[in-house]
C-alpha cells in the first residue's frame, strides 16, 4: 500500500483521517489517501490567504510569476511518465491516453506562463478634461479549485495556470475518487520555487467540499463535476459571495450528414465515445445520424466497437480500460436496462465484463424508435452511445438542442454552408466540425445550461481570475471648489 499526503502551506502532512483508494482494474485497495477535515480545509485556505498578501508573492512581478510557471511546465513534462503511471493505476484510464494527455498538460502551464505579464488594464477617454482615468486588473484572491478524478491534471491546469498567472493563490480539492495524480502533482509543484501557500492540495468528500466553498476567505470557486454537486456549491458560495465558474459535463450530439466522409466520422465517433472509456465531459454520447446512411454507419461502428481491445490499463495494447468505480458500472447497467424497457434496441455490448475489476464494453443503443429513452438525456460517463436518426437539417438541429446540457457538439458534413448553419444553430459552448475532442490552451472551453458557465482556457480564463479597479487622477492644480459655496 502506497501512502499519500496533503500539501498545505508548503509542507506535506497527514490529514485528520485517511481512506483506501481502489485499483479499478482489480477492485482492490492499492493506496491510502488523506481525507481533509474542516480544520484541514481552514488551514489550507488560511495558508493561501497569507501567501496572497505576502510580499513574497504579492510583490512579485507578473514576469517573475510567468517564469515560475515555465519552471512548473518543465517539471510536469519531466515527470509525465510518473504522473501517467499514477493516473492509470488510480483511475483505470489506459496508459496510452494518460501519457499523451499529461505530456500536453505542460503546454497549458507554458501558455499561462507567457500570458502572465500580458493581462492588461486600460486607459479611459473620460468626459472630464481635468481627470485621467485608467483600469487596473488585479487578482481576485484565494481560489478554490475543485476537480474530479477524470483528467484531473488537465482539469486542474486550466484552473491553476490562469489563477497563478493572474496573481491569485489556490486551494485544490482533489476528488475522493482516485486523487493520487493530484497529490503527486503537489510534490512536483513544491520543486518549482513558488512561495509557500501559493498552492495547497487536499482531498476529501462532501465535508471538505462544503468547508472549502463556504469559507469566508475564498473569493472564487472553479468547479468541474456534476450539476447536483454544483447546486450545493452555489448554495455554499452564498455564505462568502464568491464568484463561480462551473464546468458540468454534457450529453453532446455527434451529428453526421449523408455527405460526410464516413470513415473519418466513424473513427471520430469511436474516439468521441469510447476513448477514456467514455469518462469524458465532452463525450459524443448522442449519435444523430441521417437516415439514409444509418445502417451502413452503424454496421461499421459496431465492427469497430467489437474489435476494441479491452484489458489492463497499463498494457500499451489496451484500447478500453475499466471504469473508475463500481458505482459507475452499476449506473450504466441500470440506465441501459431502463432504456431497453423504453424501446431502445441493443446493437452491441450492454453487459459488464466478467471477472475482477470494473470493466464495461463499448455499447451502442439504437433509440431511433424510442425518442423518450432515458439514455438520450442522462449522462452515462461510460462507453455507451445512444443513436437517433433524422431526415432533414432542421430535424437534426432540433434533436441536437433537445437537451438541458450545452457543452460540446460535433458536425460531420462536406457542405460548407450547412456547416455554418449548424454552427449558428447548435446551442453549445463548443462546435467541432469534421473533427472531435480537439483541445488547445489557446481556445476557451465551457458551456451553458446544465453544462455550467464560465470558460477555461484562453485569455478569458485568466481575466476571470481578476477584478477591475478604476483609478481616478485629477490633473488640475486649481483648488477643488467648496461644494457649499454658491457661485
C-alpha positions in Angstrom: 0.0 0.0 0.0 1.4 3.4 -1.0 0.6 6.4 1.2 0.0 9.9 0.0 -0.1 13.2 2.0 -1.9 16.5 1.6 0.0 19.7 0.8 -0.7 22.8 2.9 1.5 25.9 3.3 4.4 24.4 1.5 4.5 21.3 3.7 3.4 17.7 3.3 1.4 16.2 6.1 -1.2 13.6 7.1 -4.9 14.7 7.2 -7.3 14.2 10.1 -8.4 10.9 8.5 -7.5 8.6 5.7 -9.2 6.2 3.2 -8.2 3.5 0.8 -8.2 4.0 -2.9 -9.2 1.1 -5.1 -7.5 -0.1 -8.2 -10.3 -0.1 -10.9 -8.6 -3.0 -12.7 -8.8 -5.3 -9.7 -11.3 -3.7 -7.4 -8.8 -4.0 -4.5 -7.1 -1.3 -2.4 -3.7 -0.1 -3.5 -3.0 3.2 -1.7 -4.1 5.2 1.3 -5.2 8.8 0.8 -5.6 11.7 3.1 -9.2 12.8 3.9 -9.2 16.5 4.8 -11.3 17.6 7.8 -13.0 21.0 8.0 -10.0 22.1 10.2 -7.6 20.9 7.4 -9.5 23.0 4.9 -9.4 26.0 7.1 -5.6 25.8 7.5 -5.2 25.4 3.7 -7.3 28.5 3.0 -5.6 30.5 5.6 -2.2 29.4 4.1 -3.4 30.5 0.7 -4.7 33.9 2.1 -1.4 34.5 3.9 0.5 33.8 0.7 -1.8 36.1 -1.3 -1.0 39.1 0.9 2.7 38.2 1.4 5.3 40.5 -0.1 7.0 37.3 -1.5 4.0 36.7 -3.8 2.1 40.0 -3.9 5.3 41.8 -4.6 6.4 39.5 -7.3 6.2 40.9 -10.8 4.0 39.3 -13.4 7.0 38.4 -15.4 8.5 36.6 -12.4 5.3 34.7 -12.0 5.5 33.6 -15.6 9.0 32.3 -15.1 7.8 30.2 -12.2 5.0 28.8 -14.3 7.5 27.9 -17.0 9.6 26.1 -14.5 6.4 24.2 -13.4 5.7 23.3 -17.0 9.1 21.8 -17.5 8.8 19.8 -14.3 5.4 18.5 -15.4 6.9 17.4 -18.7 9.8 15.7 -17.0 7.6 13.9 -14.6 4.9 13.0 -17.1 5.7 9.2 -17.1 5.3 9.0 -13.3 2.1 11.1 -13.3 0.7 9.0 -16.1 1.5 5.8 -14.3 -0.3 7.0 -11.1 -3.3 8.3 -13.0 -3.6 4.9 -14.8 -3.3 3.0 -11.6 -5.8 5.1 -9.6 -8.4 5.8 -12.3 -8.1 2.9 -14.7 -7.5 5.2 -17.7 -5.3 3.5 -20.2 -1.6 4.4 -20.2 -1.6 5.3 -23.8 -4.1 8.1 -23.1 -2.7 9.4 -19.8 0.8 9.5 -21.2 -0.3 11.7 -24.2 -2.6 13.9 -22.2 -0.3 14.7 -19.3 2.6 15.5 -21.7 0.2 18.1 -23.3 -0.8 19.5 -19.9 2.6 21.1 -19.7 1.6 23.2 -22.7 -1.2 24.8 -20.6 1.3 25.9 -18.0 3.5 27.3 -20.7 0.7 29.2 -22.3 -0.3 30.8 -19.0 3.4 31.5 -18.2 3.5 33.6 -21.3 0.2 35.3 -20.6 1.1 36.3 -17.0 2.6 39.7 -18.0 0.1 40.4 -20.7 -3.0 40.8 -18.5 -3.5 44.5 -19.2 -5.6 47.3 -17.9 -6.9 50.2 -20.0 -7.0 54.0 -20.2 -10.4 55.6 -20.5 -11.2 58.6 -22.7 -13.1 60.1 -19.8 -15.5 63.0 -20.4 -13.9 65.3 -17.8 -10.9 67.4 -19.0 -9.2 67.6 -15.7 -9.2 63.8 -15.0 -7.1 60.8 -16.0 -8.9 57.5 -15.5 -7.5 54.1 -16.0 -8.4 50.5 -15.2 -6.2 48.0 -13.3 -6.8 44.3 -13.4 -6.0 42.8 -10.0 -6.2 39.2 -8.7 -9.4 38.2 -7.0 -7.7 36.5 -4.1 -7.9 32.9 -2.9 -9.3 30.4 -5.4 -11.0 27.1 -4.5 -10.4 24.7 -7.4 -12.4 21.5 -7.2 -11.6 18.8 -9.7 -13.0 15.3 -10.4 -10.9 12.2 -10.9 -11.1 12.0 -14.7 -8.4 14.0 -16.5 -7.6 15.8 -13.2 -4.2 17.1 -14.2 -5.7 18.7 -17.2 -8.8 20.0 -15.4 -6.6 21.4 -12.6 -4.1 23.0 -15.1 -6.9 25.1 -16.7 -7.7 26.5 -13.2 -4.2 26.7 -11.6 -2.5 28.1 -14.6 -4.7 31.2 -15.2 -5.2 31.7 -11.5 -1.5 31.9 -10.7 -0.8 33.9 -13.9 -3.3 36.5 -12.6 -1.6 36.5 -9.1 -4.2 34.5 -7.2 -3.4 31.7 -4.7 -5.2 28.4 -4.9 -6.5 25.6 -2.8 -7.2 22.5 -4.9 -9.6 19.8 -3.6 -9.0 16.6 -5.5 -11.8 14.1 -5.8 -12.1 11.4 -3.1 -12.1 9.0 -6.0 -8.6 8.4 -7.4 -6.7 11.5 -6.2 -3.2 10.1 -6.4 -2.1 12.1 -9.5 -3.2 15.4 -8.0 -1.3 14.6 -4.7 1.8 13.7 -6.7 1.5 16.9 -8.7 1.8 18.8 -5.3 5.3 17.2 -5.0 6.3 18.4 -8.4 4.9 21.9 -7.7 6.9 22.0 -4.5 10.1 21.8 -6.6 9.2 24.8 -8.8 10.1 27.5 -6.4 6.8 29.2 -5.6 6.4 30.7 -2.2 4.7 28.5 0.5 0.9 28.6 0.4 0.5 29.7 -3.2 -0.8 26.3 -4.0 -2.4 23.9 -1.5 -3.7 20.4 -2.4 -6.2 18.5 -0.2 -8.7 15.7 -0.9 -11.9 14.6 0.7 -15.6 14.2 0.4 -18.6 16.5 1.0 -17.5 17.8 4.3 -14.3 19.1 2.9 -16.1 20.5 -0.2 -18.7 22.4 1.9 -16.0 23.8 4.2 -13.9 25.0 1.3 -16.7 26.5 -0.9 -18.3 28.4 2.0 -15.0 29.6 3.6 -15.1 33.4 4.2 -11.7 33.9 2.6 -12.4 32.2 -0.7 -13.1 34.7 -3.4 -13.7 32.4 -6.4 -14.8 28.8 -6.8 -13.8 26.9 -10.0 -15.5 23.6 -10.2 -15.6 20.7 -12.6 -18.1 17.9 -11.9 -21.9 17.2 -12.0 -24.8 19.6 -11.8 -26.1 18.3 -8.5 -22.8 19.0 -6.7 -22.7 22.3 -8.5 -26.0 23.3 -7.0 -24.6 22.6 -3.5 -21.5 24.7 -4.3 -23.7 27.6 -5.5 -25.7 27.4 -2.3 -22.5 27.3 -0.2 -21.0 30.3 -2.0 -23.9 32.4 -0.8 -22.0 32.4 2.5 -19.0 34.2 1.1 -20.5 35.6 -2.1 -17.6 34.0 -4.1 -17.9 34.1 -7.8 -18.1 30.7 -9.6 -17.1 29.1 -12.8 -18.8 25.7 -13.4 -18.0 23.0 -16.0 -20.6 20.3 -15.5 -20.4 17.8 -18.4 -22.9 17.2 -21.1 -24.9 15.0 -23.4 -23.2 16.1 -26.6 -24.7 15.5 -30.0 -22.5 14.0 -32.7 -24.3 14.8 -36.0 -23.5 13.0 -39.2 -25.0 14.0 -42.6 -25.2 11.7 -45.6 -22.4 13.7 -47.4 -19.9 13.2 -44.7 -16.6 11.2 -45.0 -18.0 8.1 -43.3 -14.7 6.5 -42.4 -13.5 9.8 -40.8 -16.8 10.2 -39.0 -16.8 6.6 -37.7 -13.3 7.0 -36.4 -14.1 10.3 -34.7 -17.2 8.7 -33.1 -15.2 5.9 -31.8 -12.7 8.4 -30.2 -15.6 10.6 -29.1 -17.4 8.0 -27.0 -15.1 5.0 -26.4 -11.8 6.9 -25.7 -11.2 7.3 -21.9 -13.8 4.5 -21.6 -16.4 7.2 -22.2 -15.4 9.0 -19.0 -15.2 12.5 -20.5 -17.3 15.5 -20.1 -17.3 16.1 -23.9 -18.1 12.5 -24.8 -20.1 12.4 -28.1 -22.7 10.3 -26.4 -25.6 11.0 -28.8 -25.1 10.0 -32.4 -27.5 11.9 -34.6 -27.3 10.2 -37.9 -29.1 10.9 -41.2 -31.5 8.0 -42.1 -30.0 7.2 -45.5 -26.6 6.3 -44.0 -27.7 5.0 -40.6 -27.5 1.3 -41.3 -24.1 1.5 -43.1 -22.7 3.8 -40.4 -23.9 1.6 -37.6 -22.5 -1.6 -39.2 -19.0 0.0 -39.4 -19.3 1.4 -35.9 -20.4 -1.9 -34.5 -17.5 -3.7 -36.2 -15.0 -1.2 -34.7 -16.6 -1.3 -31.2 -16.5 -5.1 -31.1 -12.8 -5.1 -32.2 -11.8 -2.7 -29.4 -9.1 -4.3 -27.1 -10.3 -4.4 -23.5 -7.6 -5.1 -21.0 -5.3 -3.9 -18.3 -4.9 -0.2 -18.4 -1.1 -0.4 -18.0 -0.8 -2.5 -21.2 0.0 -0.4 -24.3 -2.1 -2.7 -26.4 -5.2 -1.9 -24.4 -7.8 0.5 -26.0 -10.5 0.5 -23.4 -9.8 0.0 -19.7 -12.1 -0.3 -16.7 -14.5 2.3 -15.4 -13.1 4.2 -12.4 -15.7 2.9 -9.8 -18.1 0.2 -9.3 -20.8 2.8 -8.8 -20.3 4.0 -12.4 -20.6 0.5 -13.7 -23.8 -0.1 -11.8 -25.2 3.2 -13.0 -24.5 2.3 -16.6 -26.2 -1.1 -16.2 -29.4 0.5 -14.7 -29.6 3.2 -17.3 -29.2 0.6 -20.2 -31.9 -1.6 -18.7 -34.5 1.3 -18.3 -33.7 2.4 -21.9 -34.3 -1.0 -23.3 -37.6 -1.1 -21.4 -38.4 2.2 -23.1 -37.9 0.7 -26.5 -34.2 1.2 -27.3 -32.5 -1.7 -29.2 -29.1 -3.1 -28.2 -26.7 -3.0 -31.1 -23.7 -4.3 -29.2 -22.3 -4.6 -25.6 -24.6 -3.8 -22.7 -23.3 -6.2 -20.1 -20.4 -5.9 -17.6 -17.3 -7.8 -18.4 -16.9 -10.9 -16.2 -14.0 -11.1 -13.8 -12.3 -8.7 -11.4 -12.3 -5.0 -11.9 -14.9 -2.5 -13.2 -14.7 -3.3 -16.9 -17.5 -2.4 -19.3 -17.5 -2.9 -23.0 -18.3 -0.4 -25.8 -22.0 -0.3 -26.0 -24.4 1.0 -28.7 -28.1 1.6 -28.2 -30.4 2.4 -31.2 -33.1 4.8 -30.0 -34.5 5.8 -33.4 -37.8 4.3 -32.4 -37.5 5.3 -28.7 -37.1 9.1 -28.6 -38.0 9.1 -24.9 -35.4 6.5 -23.8 -33.6 7.9 -20.7 -30.2 7.1 -22.3 -30.7 10.1 -24.7 -31.0 12.6 -21.8 -29.0 11.1 -18.9 -25.2 11.2 -18.8 -23.6 7.7 -18.6 -20.0 8.7 -18.0 -19.1 5.5 -19.6 -18.6 3.9 -23.1 -22.3 3.9 -24.1 -23.5 5.5 -27.3 -27.2 6.4 -27.9 -28.3 6.6 -31.6 -31.2 8.6 -33.1 -31.8 9.3 -36.8 -33.1 12.3 -38.7 -34.2 13.2 -42.2 -33.8 17.0 -42.5 -31.3 19.5 -41.3 -34.0 21.2 -39.3 -34.8 17.9 -37.6 -31.1 17.3 -36.8 -30.8 20.7 -35.2 -34.0 20.1 -33.1 -32.6 16.8 -31.9 -29.2 18.3 -31.1 -30.7 21.0 -29.0 -33.2 18.7 -27.2 -31.0 18.6 -24.0 -30.6 20.5 -20.8 -26.8 20.4 -21.4 -24.8 22.6 -23.7 -21.1 21.8 -23.6 -19.9 20.3 -26.9 -21.1 19.1 -30.3 -19.8 17.6 -33.5 -20.9 18.1 -37.1 -19.8 16.0 -40.0 -20.6 17.3 -43.5 -18.8 18.3 -46.7 -21.4 21.1 -47.2 -19.7 24.3 -46.0 -22.9 26.4 -45.9 -24.7 23.7 -44.0 -21.8 23.5 -41.5 -22.1 27.3 -40.9 -25.9 27.0 -40.4 -25.4 24.2 -37.9 -22.6 26.2 -36.1 -25.1 29.1 -35.7 -28.0 26.9 -34.6 -26.4 24.5 -32.1 -26.7 25.6 -28.5 -23.3 24.6 -27.1 -20.1 26.2 -26.0 -18.0 24.1 -28.4 -18.8 23.0 -32.0 -16.3 20.7 -33.7 -16.7 20.4 -37.5 -15.3 17.3 -39.2 -13.2 16.6 -36.0 -13.9 15.8 -32.3 -12.2 16.2 -28.9 -9.6 18.7 -30.1 -8.4 21.0 -27.4 -5.7 23.7 -27.0 -4.7 26.1 -24.2 -5.4 28.9 -26.6 -9.1 28.0 -27.1 -11.8 28.6 -24.4 -13.6 25.6 -23.1 -17.0 25.6 -21.4 -20.8 25.5 -21.9 -24.2 26.7 -20.7 -27.4 25.3 -19.2 -26.6 22.2 -17.1 -23.1 22.3 -18.6 -22.4 25.3 -16.4 -21.0 28.8 -17.0 -17.6 30.4 -17.4 -14.7 29.4 -19.6 -11.4 27.6 -19.1 -8.5 28.0 -21.5 -7.5 31.1 -23.5 -7.2 34.7 -22.3 -10.7 34.9 -20.9 -9.9 32.3 -18.3 -7.1 34.4 -16.9 -9.3 37.5 -16.9 -11.9 35.6 -14.9 -9.4 35.5 -12.0 -9.1 39.2 -11.9 -11.3 42.1 -10.8 -11.2 45.6 -12.3 -10.2 48.6 -10.3 -11.0 52.1 -11.6 -8.4 54.7 -10.8 -9.2 58.5 -11.0 -6.4 61.1 -11.0 -7.3 64.8 -11.0 -4.8 66.7 -13.1 -5.8 70.3 -12.4 -3.7 72.4 -10.0 -6.7 74.6 -9.2 -8.3 74.0 -5.7 -11.4 71.9 -5.6 -14.3 74.3 -5.2 -16.1 74.4 -1.9 -19.3 72.4 -2.6 -21.3 74.6 -0.2 -20.4 78.0 -1.6 -22.9 79.1 -4.3 -21.3 80.8 -7.3 
